[in-house]
Amino acid sequence: MLAEKVAKAAKKNGHKAKLTNMADISAKDLAKAETLFVLISTWGDGEPPEAAETFHNELMAGGVDLKEVEFSVLALGDSSYEQYCQTGIEMDQQLEKLGAKRIVDRVDCDVDFDDSFAAWESSLW
């Protein structure tokens, strides 16, 4: 799992890391984070995975102050679909709109994501 790799790398680089499924968190909880790495896939034609729907809808509704949060997004999708990586794009834009500061540009990964993921992950540190 890619998120597990990022959490292990964070710990290896001397950071505290907490891996959380979007099904188990509220968008309001993000305000407590100092640094946020979002790894999100799309389902169907750009929609969030079922487990992330509630979180995605809450985040998109706004009302969360993220001025103290730094972030980066890795979006996973399939470029054969018209709405390639749409959920990741939306989350990236909304995090910035809510005041979070981007530390690494969003990377959109296609089905063959090994190189894109590795480049994104190494840029985090």
PLY file of the C-alpha trace (Angstrom):
ply
format ascii 1.0
element vertex 125
property float x
property float y
property float z
element edge 124
property int vertex1
property int vertex2
end_header
0.00 0.00 0.00
1.43 3.36 -1.02
0.22 5.24 2.05
2.04 2.74 4.28
5.25 3.38 2.34
4.91 7.13 2.91
4.21 6.66 6.63
7.29 4.43 6.99
9.43 6.94 5.09
8.17 9.76 7.33
9.17 7.85 10.44
12.53 6.96 8.91
13.09 10.68 8.24
12.40 11.56 11.89
8.75 12.63 11.62
5.73 11.44 13.55
3.31 9.80 11.15
-0.26 8.69 11.51
-1.86 6.69 8.72
-5.61 7.28 8.59
-8.28 5.97 6.25
-10.60 8.74 5.04
-13.55 6.65 6.24
-12.26 7.16 9.79
-11.69 10.91 9.81
-13.61 14.14 9.54
-12.44 17.05 7.40
-12.47 19.15 10.59
-9.78 16.85 12.01
-7.34 18.10 9.36
-6.94 21.40 11.20
-5.03 19.48 13.91
-2.40 18.28 11.42
0.87 20.07 10.77
1.62 18.20 7.55
-0.84 16.25 5.45
-0.08 13.83 2.63
-3.22 12.79 0.78
-3.13 9.68 -1.38
-6.47 9.27 -3.13
-7.71 7.14 -5.97
-10.76 7.64 -8.14
-13.56 5.25 -8.82
-15.66 5.10 -11.95
-15.34 8.34 -13.87
-13.43 10.45 -11.35
-15.54 9.93 -8.24
-14.05 9.31 -4.78
-13.87 5.72 -3.57
-16.91 4.72 -1.53
-14.93 4.77 1.73
-13.89 8.38 1.07
-17.22 9.82 -0.12
-18.33 11.29 3.21
-14.90 12.82 3.88
-14.70 14.21 0.33
-18.17 15.78 0.56
-17.38 17.32 3.95
-14.06 18.73 2.70
-15.67 20.16 -0.43
-18.37 21.86 1.69
-15.61 24.00 3.25
-15.82 25.66 6.62
-12.47 24.30 7.80
-9.51 26.62 8.52
-6.33 24.90 7.33
-3.95 27.87 7.46
-1.61 25.98 9.80
-1.42 22.87 7.59
1.13 22.00 4.92
0.10 19.44 2.33
0.71 17.48 -0.83
-1.62 15.25 -2.85
-0.93 12.11 -4.85
-3.88 11.31 -7.11
-4.33 7.85 -8.58
-6.48 7.22 -11.62
-6.81 5.73 -15.06
-6.16 8.09 -17.96
-8.57 6.16 -20.19
-11.38 7.89 -18.24
-12.42 11.46 -19.04
-12.28 12.59 -15.38
-8.74 11.29 -14.82
-7.70 11.81 -11.16
-10.66 14.17 -10.62
-11.07 13.48 -6.91
-7.39 14.19 -6.26
-7.57 17.39 -8.31
-10.61 18.56 -6.34
-9.02 17.76 -2.98
-5.77 19.51 -3.92
-7.62 22.66 -4.99
-9.90 22.63 -1.94
-7.05 22.19 0.54
-5.38 25.26 -0.94
-8.68 27.18 -0.95
-9.09 26.39 2.76
-5.70 27.97 3.47
-3.36 24.97 3.53
0.11 25.55 2.09
1.28 23.25 -0.70
4.77 21.88 -0.05
4.97 19.63 -3.12
2.85 19.93 -6.25
0.14 17.34 -6.82
1.17 14.35 -8.88
-1.42 12.53 -11.00
-0.60 8.84 -11.40
-1.91 6.55 -14.10
-2.31 2.79 -13.71
1.47 2.34 -14.14
2.38 4.58 -11.20
5.67 3.26 -9.82
7.92 5.98 -11.24
5.48 8.84 -10.58
4.92 7.70 -7.01
8.67 7.32 -6.37
9.38 10.82 -7.68
6.58 12.35 -5.58
7.60 10.49 -2.45
11.28 11.42 -2.73
10.34 15.10 -3.21
8.52 15.10 0.15
11.76 14.78 2.10
0 1
1 2
2 3
3 4
4 5
5 6
6 7
7 8
8 9
9 10
10 11
11 12
12 13
13 14
14 15
15 16
16 17
17 18
18 19
19 20
20 21
21 22
22 23
23 24
24 25
25 26
26 27
27 28
28 29
29 30
30 31
31 32
32 33
33 34
34 35
35 36
36 37
37 38
38 39
39 40
40 41
41 42
42 43
43 44
44 45
45 46
46 47
47 48
48 49
49 50
50 51
51 52
52 53
53 54
54 55
55 56
56 57
57 58
58 59
59 60
60 61
61 62
62 63
63 64
64 65
65 66
66 67
67 68
68 69
69 70
70 71
71 72
72 73
73 74
74 75
75 76
76 77
77 78
78 79
79 80
80 81
81 82
82 83
83 84
84 85
85 86
86 87
87 88
88 89
89 90
90 91
91 92
92 93
93 94
94 95
95 96
96 97
97 98
98 99
99 100
100 101
101 102
102 103
103 104
104 105
105 106
106 107
107 108
108 109
109 110
110 111
111 112
112 113
113 114
114 115
115 116
116 117
117 118
118 119
119 120
120 121
121 122
122 123
123 124
